[in-house]
Amino acid sequence: MKKVFLSFILIYLTISIQAQNKEQNDLIKIVEELHQFIFIKKDSSALERIFAKEITYGHSGGKLENRKEAIEDISHNQSTYTNISIDSIDVLFNGKTAVSRYVLKGDETNKNNKLTHLHLNILMTWIKEKNKWKMFARQAVKLG
């Protein structure tokens, strides 16, 4: 009886770990795609799908935007971004809520041709709505 019980526990733990790893990989993929939509494609329809209705979007300079403002600002941004990379992605889950944290590096050239090197720590809060992850909050902080 003990062997059956231990086997059941082992199978349950294995399935749970695999499910969590899949969930983590899925969310990491969404984070990576989101940066393509924000920095490269400036795709407002993709942002509409990924942003929660009640999102708060914080920039590294302290500017806070709601959903409409963030989508409009991103899709009309005249800066170009190069060498964008994401390092050290960490994801933490709690039921239908997740937090992702990572370092973003890259270069921004604004409409006046001014180059800024980006080195940001980005924290995002995600909520699960109808089996899809939606970004509920974002805050970027400049790193030295």
Summary of the structure (lengths in Angstrom):
residues: 144
radius of gyration: 18.4
end to end distance: 58.5
largest distance: 73.6
contacts: 375
relative contact order: 0.16
helix: 39%
strand: 44%
